[in-house]
Amino acid sequence: MLRLVASSALLLSAAGCGAGVATVTVPASNWPGYEYFSLAQDRKLDQRYDLKLDLKNYTNPQDIVHAYLRGELKLAQLTTVEAVDICHRVPKRCPVVVLVLDESRGADQVVVDQSLNSIAQLRSRPVAITPSTLGPFVLSRALALNGLGLEDVELRPMPLEAMPKALARGEVAAAALFPPFSDQAIASGKVRPLFTSREIPGQIFDILVADPEFLSANRPLVARLLRVWQASHKEAAANPDAAIATMARREGVTERGFRDSLKGLVFFSLANQEPFFVQGGVLERNLSTVRDVQAYLGLVPTASPLPSVDGTAIRQALQAGG
């Protein structure tokens, strides 16, 4: 689940929107879990909360990460991998987690050659990974549950889009990837999924993060944005067919394909999110484990700072009726 990263910047402006209305610019790239802001814009749900969503597409998710690093973005939808990476690169702007966008339960996968019957058989074999994604983390958990570590396989870094062909040609014995790349690989008939994030519940998250100074000055505004997100999920639940059609169209996939992708994700309402944000809780432990994997890969130092977690905006959203 790279996720091929989506991201959100908040630009405050009353121009063209009426007094007291803030324009929220949401740059995004494709991932089903990130589509609920686009659905909110389409249904004009932002207007309920005196916000105006301005959506922008990025083909290369790393451009969004770099924009945050340059200080151009104040909010971002990220994987925990990108959040940890940003903390290493700009410690003073180490992002704060304000919302869990989704949890992967099946979407992230380790697919293996059809001749292999267990993860343990990957010992000393080449396995494709993309370091900037959650793939190495998923692979590390699969190996650990089978008595192995990342050092026990031959890691082959490559772009996600190159993995299906590498698997089909037998250049690697396995790969850590997610839809649509996993679907493409499996369609070849050469590989099958042998481990998915369904086997490690509570460990793979997409998150909404905020620049710490921005959050400190704008918590009520962030709370309004969270209420828009919640309203979008309620709209999708009330009118699922229409919502799927809208989000699939923006992603450029079939409605069936979009539905299938959602099957591997779990979403949590604002009312169910507070346990994630307790000190020493699931999110903090997850971020620390992600950093350990990234440090093993040589991408961040072992003592790199970690994103903090802050449930204040969620509580404010709930108090306001979110």
Secondary structure, 3 states (H helix, E strand, C coil): CCCCCCCCEECCCCCCCCCCCEEEEEEECCCHHHCHHHHHHHCCHHHHHCEEEEEEECCCHHHHHHHHHCCCCCEEEEEHHHHHHHHHHCHHHCCEEEEEEEEECCCCEEEEECCCCCHHHHCCCEEEECCCCCHHHHHHHHHHCCCCCHHHCEEEECCHHHHHHHHHCCCCCEEEECCCHHHHHHHCCCEEEEEEHHHCCCCCEEEEEECHHHHHHHHHHHHHHHHHHHHHHHHHHHCHHHHHHHHHHHHCCCHHHHHHHHCCEECCCHHHCHHHHCCCCHHHHHHHHHHHHHHHCCCCCCCCCCCEECCHHHHHHHHCCC
